[in-house]
Amino acid sequence: MDIVDLVAKIIIGLICLYVLAKLVFSIRMVPTQTAIIVERLGRYSRTLQPGFHILLPFIERSAFTLDLREETIAVEPQECFTLDNVKVEVDGIIYISIDDPVKASYGITDYRYAAIQLAQTTTRSVIGTIELDKTFEERELVSARVVEVLDEVADSWGIRVHRYEVKNIVPPNTVRDAMEKQMTAEREKRAMLATAEGKRQSSINDSEGVMTEVINHSEGEKQKRINEAEGKAKEIEALAKATADSISKVAVALTQEHGEDAINMRLAQQYIKSMGNLAHDTKDVMVPLDLGDFPQIMAKLGLKTKKLT
């Protein structure tokens, strides 16, 4: 009896521990951006939101725990054939998040695997319509097409596809070598064209500089001649004005008393000075033959003299 009692107590203790464990595990603390799908007797019951929850032991259980944050799913490299039958390896990354936890749990067995397979098949289809030279330029076309196809099934799968990015497009080594040679030739061609264009532009700049210099020089000469002509004109004008003023003053002086005598004396002085200047550079003395008859000399010059008494 002692052994039977001991076994019974052990069994009762184990049952109590099991019940206690069930009670403890029925308590759920749901963190933020997490959803827990609860099933009651094998059927969907409710979705637990972030917070504190208690499940009914032995009746309810948490079937799925889903992370609602955006996640990245790597699409493994796959072989694709371009429109011109060149084999390339393409991989990418899908950015998705769960929009409906219930559909993500019951609408499909594994939405991640399904999204990867659909992205791969769509990528192969799009790459097959593009030539190799344009595959690197049409990354956005491939990404947009994959997102479009995934959006068609996103509602039934309870997910939201944010974007898809093509990570790498790797052609065969032979094609890569040919592309590198082509790019090298293109770069050399562009360098030669740039050099030729630089020389042409330099020649144009030099010729424009020479032309500008010639124009500036001619403009300077033109302005110089204009300034000289204007200076000479002003000089002649000033001289004419001075001469006119002098003549006017002489005319006024002649009308005054003894004005004519003063003019005659001034002209005589100038005549004698002129005679002196003729012999300035020689040792000879030049004297007019008719110096004795000064009045006659003045008369020959058109001047009148009066005898002073």
Secondary structure as a PSIPRED ss2 file (coil, helix, strand):
# PSIPRED VFORMAT (PSIPRED V4.0)

   1 M C   1.000  0.000  0.000
   2 D H   0.000  1.000  0.000
   3 I H   0.000  1.000  0.000
   4 V H   0.000  1.000  0.000
   5 D H   0.000  1.000  0.000
   6 L H   0.000  1.000  0.000
   7 V H   0.000  1.000  0.000
   8 A H   0.000  1.000  0.000
   9 K H   0.000  1.000  0.000
  10 I H   0.000  1.000  0.000
  11 I H   0.000  1.000  0.000
  12 I H   0.000  1.000  0.000
  13 G H   0.000  1.000  0.000
  14 L H   0.000  1.000  0.000
  15 I H   0.000  1.000  0.000
  16 C H   0.000  1.000  0.000
  17 L H   0.000  1.000  0.000
  18 Y H   0.000  1.000  0.000
  19 V H   0.000  1.000  0.000
  20 L H   0.000  1.000  0.000
  21 A H   0.000  1.000  0.000
  22 K H   0.000  1.000  0.000
  23 L H   0.000  1.000  0.000
  24 V H   0.000  1.000  0.000
  25 F H   0.000  1.000  0.000
  26 S C   1.000  0.000  0.000
  27 I E   0.000  0.000  1.000
  28 R E   0.000  0.000  1.000
  29 M E   0.000  0.000  1.000
  30 V E   0.000  0.000  1.000
  31 P C   1.000  0.000  0.000
  32 T C   1.000  0.000  0.000
  33 Q C   1.000  0.000  0.000
  34 T E   0.000  0.000  1.000
  35 A E   0.000  0.000  1.000
  36 I E   0.000  0.000  1.000
  37 I E   0.000  0.000  1.000
  38 V E   0.000  0.000  1.000
  39 E E   0.000  0.000  1.000
  40 R E   0.000  0.000  1.000
  41 L C   1.000  0.000  0.000
  42 G C   1.000  0.000  0.000
  43 R E   0.000  0.000  1.000
  44 Y E   0.000  0.000  1.000
  45 S E   0.000  0.000  1.000
  46 R E   0.000  0.000  1.000
  47 T E   0.000  0.000  1.000
  48 L E   0.000  0.000  1.000
  49 Q C   1.000  0.000  0.000
  50 P C   1.000  0.000  0.000
  51 G E   0.000  0.000  1.000
  52 F E   0.000  0.000  1.000
  53 H E   0.000  0.000  1.000
  54 I E   0.000  0.000  1.000
  55 L C   1.000  0.000  0.000
  56 L C   1.000  0.000  0.000
  57 P C   1.000  0.000  0.000
  58 F C   1.000  0.000  0.000
  59 I C   1.000  0.000  0.000
  60 E E   0.000  0.000  1.000
  61 R E   0.000  0.000  1.000
  62 S E   0.000  0.000  1.000
  63 A E   0.000  0.000  1.000
  64 F E   0.000  0.000  1.000
  65 T E   0.000  0.000  1.000
  66 L E   0.000  0.000  1.000
  67 D E   0.000  0.000  1.000
  68 L C   1.000  0.000  0.000
  69 R C   1.000  0.000  0.000
  70 E C   1.000  0.000  0.000
  71 E E   0.000  0.000  1.000
  72 T E   0.000  0.000  1.000
  73 I E   0.000  0.000  1.000
  74 A E   0.000  0.000  1.000
  75 V E   0.000  0.000  1.000
  76 E E   0.000  0.000  1.000
  77 P E   0.000  0.000  1.000
  78 Q E   0.000  0.000  1.000
  79 E E   0.000  0.000  1.000
  80 C E   0.000  0.000  1.000
  81 F E   0.000  0.000  1.000
  82 T C   1.000  0.000  0.000
  83 L C   1.000  0.000  0.000
  84 D C   1.000  0.000  0.000
  85 N C   1.000  0.000  0.000
  86 V C   1.000  0.000  0.000
  87 K E   0.000  0.000  1.000
  88 V E   0.000  0.000  1.000
  89 E E   0.000  0.000  1.000
  90 V E   0.000  0.000  1.000
  91 D E   0.000  0.000  1.000
  92 G E   0.000  0.000  1.000
  93 I E   0.000  0.000  1.000
  94 I E   0.000  0.000  1.000
  95 Y E   0.000  0.000  1.000
  96 I E   0.000  0.000  1.000
  97 S E   0.000  0.000  1.000
  98 I E   0.000  0.000  1.000
  99 D C   1.000  0.000  0.000
 100 D C   1.000  0.000  0.000
 101 P H   0.000  1.000  0.000
 102 V H   0.000  1.000  0.000
 103 K H   0.000  1.000  0.000
 104 A H   0.000  1.000  0.000
 105 S H   0.000  1.000  0.000
 106 Y H   0.000  1.000  0.000
 107 G C   1.000  0.000  0.000
 108 I C   1.000  0.000  0.000
 109 T C   1.000  0.000  0.000
 110 D C   1.000  0.000  0.000
 111 Y H   0.000  1.000  0.000
 112 R H   0.000  1.000  0.000
 113 Y H   0.000  1.000  0.000
 114 A H   0.000  1.000  0.000
 115 A H   0.000  1.000  0.000
 116 I H   0.000  1.000  0.000
 117 Q H   0.000  1.000  0.000
 118 L H   0.000  1.000  0.000
 119 A H   0.000  1.000  0.000
 120 Q H   0.000  1.000  0.000
 121 T H   0.000  1.000  0.000
 122 T H   0.000  1.000  0.000
 123 T H   0.000  1.000  0.000
 124 R H   0.000  1.000  0.000
 125 S H   0.000  1.000  0.000
 126 V H   0.000  1.000  0.000
 127 I H   0.000  1.000  0.000
 128 G C   1.000  0.000  0.000
 129 T C   1.000  0.000  0.000
 130 I C   1.000  0.000  0.000
 131 E C   1.000  0.000  0.000
 132 L H   0.000  1.000  0.000
 133 D H   0.000  1.000  0.000
 134 K H   0.000  1.000  0.000
 135 T H   0.000  1.000  0.000
 136 F C   1.000  0.000  0.000
 137 E C   1.000  0.000  0.000
 138 E C   1.000  0.000  0.000
 139 R H   0.000  1.000  0.000
 140 E H   0.000  1.000  0.000
 141 L H   0.000  1.000  0.000
 142 V H   0.000  1.000  0.000
 143 S H   0.000  1.000  0.000
 144 A H   0.000  1.000  0.000
 145 R H   0.000  1.000  0.000
 146 V H   0.000  1.000  0.000
 147 V H   0.000  1.000  0.000
 148 E H   0.000  1.000  0.000
 149 V H   0.000  1.000  0.000
 150 L H   0.000  1.000  0.000
 151 D H   0.000  1.000  0.000
 152 E H   0.000  1.000  0.000
 153 V H   0.000  1.000  0.000
 154 A H   0.000  1.000  0.000
 155 D H   0.000  1.000  0.000
 156 S H   0.000  1.000  0.000
 157 W H   0.000  1.000  0.000
 158 G C   1.000  0.000  0.000
 159 I E   0.000  0.000  1.000
 160 R E   0.000  0.000  1.000
 161 V E   0.000  0.000  1.000
 162 H E   0.000  0.000  1.000
 163 R E   0.000  0.000  1.000
 164 Y E   0.000  0.000  1.000
 165 E E   0.000  0.000  1.000
 166 V E   0.000  0.000  1.000
 167 K E   0.000  0.000  1.000
 168 N E   0.000  0.000  1.000
 169 I E   0.000  0.000  1.000
 170 V E   0.000  0.000  1.000
 171 P C   1.000  0.000  0.000
 172 P C   1.000  0.000  0.000
 173 N H   0.000  1.000  0.000
 174 T H   0.000  1.000  0.000
 175 V H   0.000  1.000  0.000
 176 R H   0.000  1.000  0.000
 177 D H   0.000  1.000  0.000
 178 A H   0.000  1.000  0.000
 179 M H   0.000  1.000  0.000
 180 E H   0.000  1.000  0.000
 181 K H   0.000  1.000  0.000
 182 Q H   0.000  1.000  0.000
 183 M H   0.000  1.000  0.000
 184 T H   0.000  1.000  0.000
 185 A H   0.000  1.000  0.000
 186 E H   0.000  1.000  0.000
 187 R H   0.000  1.000  0.000
 188 E H   0.000  1.000  0.000
 189 K H   0.000  1.000  0.000
 190 R H   0.000  1.000  0.000
 191 A H   0.000  1.000  0.000
 192 M H   0.000  1.000  0.000
 193 L H   0.000  1.000  0.000
 194 A H   0.000  1.000  0.000
 195 T H   0.000  1.000  0.000
 196 A H   0.000  1.000  0.000
 197 E H   0.000  1.000  0.000
 198 G H   0.000  1.000  0.000
 199 K H   0.000  1.000  0.000
 200 R H   0.000  1.000  0.000
 201 Q H   0.000  1.000  0.000
 202 S H   0.000  1.000  0.000
 203 S H   0.000  1.000  0.000
 204 I H   0.000  1.000  0.000
 205 N H   0.000  1.000  0.000
 206 D H   0.000  1.000  0.000
 207 S H   0.000  1.000  0.000
 208 E H   0.000  1.000  0.000
 209 G H   0.000  1.000  0.000
 210 V H   0.000  1.000  0.000
 211 M H   0.000  1.000  0.000
 212 T H   0.000  1.000  0.000
 213 E H   0.000  1.000  0.000
 214 V H   0.000  1.000  0.000
 215 I H   0.000  1.000  0.000
 216 N H   0.000  1.000  0.000
 217 H H   0.000  1.000  0.000
 218 S H   0.000  1.000  0.000
 219 E H   0.000  1.000  0.000
 220 G H   0.000  1.000  0.000
 221 E H   0.000  1.000  0.000
 222 K H   0.000  1.000  0.000
 223 Q H   0.000  1.000  0.000
 224 K H   0.000  1.000  0.000
 225 R H   0.000  1.000  0.000
 226 I H   0.000  1.000  0.000
 227 N H   0.000  1.000  0.000
 228 E H   0.000  1.000  0.000
 229 A H   0.000  1.000  0.000
 230 E H   0.000  1.000  0.000
 231 G H   0.000  1.000  0.000
 232 K H   0.000  1.000  0.000
 233 A H   0.000  1.000  0.000
 234 K H   0.000  1.000  0.000
 235 E H   0.000  1.000  0.000
 236 I H   0.000  1.000  0.000
 237 E H   0.000  1.000  0.000
 238 A H   0.000  1.000  0.000
 239 L H   0.000  1.000  0.000
 240 A H   0.000  1.000  0.000
 241 K H   0.000  1.000  0.000
 242 A H   0.000  1.000  0.000
 243 T H   0.000  1.000  0.000
 244 A H   0.000  1.000  0.000
 245 D H   0.000  1.000  0.000
 246 S H   0.000  1.000  0.000
 247 I H   0.000  1.000  0.000
 248 S H   0.000  1.000  0.000
 249 K H   0.000  1.000  0.000
 250 V H   0.000  1.000  0.000
 251 A H   0.000  1.000  0.000
 252 V H   0.000  1.000  0.000
 253 A H   0.000  1.000  0.000
 254 L H   0.000  1.000  0.000
 255 T H   0.000  1.000  0.000
 256 Q C   1.000  0.000  0.000
 257 E C   1.000  0.000  0.000
 258 H C   1.000  0.000  0.000
 259 G H   0.000  1.000  0.000
 260 E H   0.000  1.000  0.000
 261 D H   0.000  1.000  0.000
 262 A H   0.000  1.000  0.000
 263 I H   0.000  1.000  0.000
 264 N H   0.000  1.000  0.000
 265 M H   0.000  1.000  0.000
 266 R H   0.000  1.000  0.000
 267 L H   0.000  1.000  0.000
 268 A H   0.000  1.000  0.000
 269 Q H   0.000  1.000  0.000
 270 Q H   0.000  1.000  0.000
 271 Y H   0.000  1.000  0.000
 272 I H   0.000  1.000  0.000
 273 K H   0.000  1.000  0.000
 274 S H   0.000  1.000  0.000
 275 M H   0.000  1.000  0.000
 276 G H   0.000  1.000  0.000
 277 N H   0.000  1.000  0.000
 278 L H   0.000  1.000  0.000
 279 A C   1.000  0.000  0.000
 280 H C   1.000  0.000  0.000
 281 D C   1.000  0.000  0.000
 282 T C   1.000  0.000  0.000
 283 K C   1.000  0.000  0.000
 284 D C   1.000  0.000  0.000
 285 V C   1.000  0.000  0.000
 286 M C   1.000  0.000  0.000
 287 V C   1.000  0.000  0.000
 288 P C   1.000  0.000  0.000
 289 L C   1.000  0.000  0.000
 290 D C   1.000  0.000  0.000
 291 L C   1.000  0.000  0.000
 292 G C   1.000  0.000  0.000
 293 D C   1.000  0.000  0.000
 294 F H   0.000  1.000  0.000
 295 P H   0.000  1.000  0.000
 296 Q H   0.000  1.000  0.000
 297 I H   0.000  1.000  0.000
 298 M H   0.000  1.000  0.000
 299 A H   0.000  1.000  0.000
 300 K H   0.000  1.000  0.000
 301 L C   1.000  0.000  0.000
 302 G C   1.000  0.000  0.000
 303 L C   1.000  0.000  0.000
 304 K C   1.000  0.000  0.000
 305 T C   1.000  0.000  0.000
 306 K C   1.000  0.000  0.000
 307 K C   1.000  0.000  0.000
 308 L C   1.000  0.000  0.000
 309 T C   1.000  0.000  0.000
